């Protein structure tokens, strides 16, 4: 469930975490893990590898503080990142 954010299927995106930040939690409780995440349009990246697109034309976006959920089965992205990557909106 997207919970107030726009969702997009990210079968065509490559994600790469760059910085990891942990929050403190009381004993016996879990903290939160945040990462700086670069998300790249995988179709663009593949086209660039094949010489069909210039490397500087590959669409990507950065999420400065993405919350990591190890049990998540879907990814929710803000609308501006969906647009920047050229992805199709799946649902709101």
C-alpha positions in Angstrom: 0.0 0.0 0.0 1.3 3.4 -0.9 -0.1 5.4 2.0 -0.4 8.9 0.7 2.3 8.7 -1.9 2.2 7.9 -5.6 3.4 4.4 -6.5 5.1 3.2 -9.6 6.2 -0.2 -10.6 10.0 -0.1 -10.6 10.8 -3.1 -12.8 12.6 -0.6 -14.9 14.7 1.1 -12.2 18.1 0.5 -10.7 18.5 1.5 -7.1 21.8 2.1 -5.4 22.2 3.2 -1.7 25.0 5.6 -1.1 24.9 6.8 2.5 23.4 4.9 5.4 22.1 6.6 8.6 20.8 4.7 11.7 18.5 6.1 14.4 18.8 5.2 18.0 16.1 3.1 19.6 15.3 2.1 23.2 16.5 -1.3 24.3 14.4 -4.2 22.7 13.0 -1.9 20.0 14.2 -1.6 16.4 15.7 1.7 15.2 15.2 3.0 11.7 17.6 2.9 8.8 17.7 5.7 6.2 19.8 5.8 3.0 20.6 8.3 0.3 19.3 6.4 -2.7 20.1 6.9 -6.4 17.4 5.5 -8.6 18.2 5.1 -12.4 15.9 4.2 -15.2 17.1 0.7 -16.2 15.8 0.9 -19.8 17.8 4.2 -20.3 20.9 2.5 -18.7 20.6 -0.5 -21.0 20.2 1.7 -24.1 23.3 3.7 -23.1 25.3 0.5 -22.7 24.2 -0.4 -26.3 25.2 3.0 -27.6 21.6 3.9 -28.4 21.5 6.8 -25.8 24.2 9.1 -24.6 25.3 8.4 -20.9 24.3 11.9 -19.9 20.7 11.2 -21.2 20.1 8.4 -18.7 17.4 9.5 -16.3 18.1 9.2 -12.6 16.9 10.8 -9.4 18.1 10.9 -5.8 16.0 10.3 -2.7 18.0 12.0 0.1 16.4 10.2 3.1 14.7 6.9 2.1 13.5 4.7 4.9 14.6 1.1 4.5 11.9 -1.6 5.1 13.4 -5.0 4.8 10.0 -6.6 4.6 8.6 -4.4 1.9 7.3 -6.0 -1.3 6.6 -2.7 -3.1 8.3 0.6 -3.4 6.6 4.0 -3.0 8.1 7.0 -4.7 7.2 10.6 -4.6 5.6 12.0 -7.8 8.6 14.1 -8.7 10.9 11.1 -8.7 8.4 9.1 -10.8 8.3 11.9 -13.4 12.1 12.4 -13.3 12.6 8.7 -14.1 10.0 8.7 -16.8 8.1 5.8 -15.1 4.4 5.2 -15.4 2.1 5.7 -12.4 0.8 2.4 -11.1 -1.7 3.8 -8.5 -2.2 6.5 -5.9 
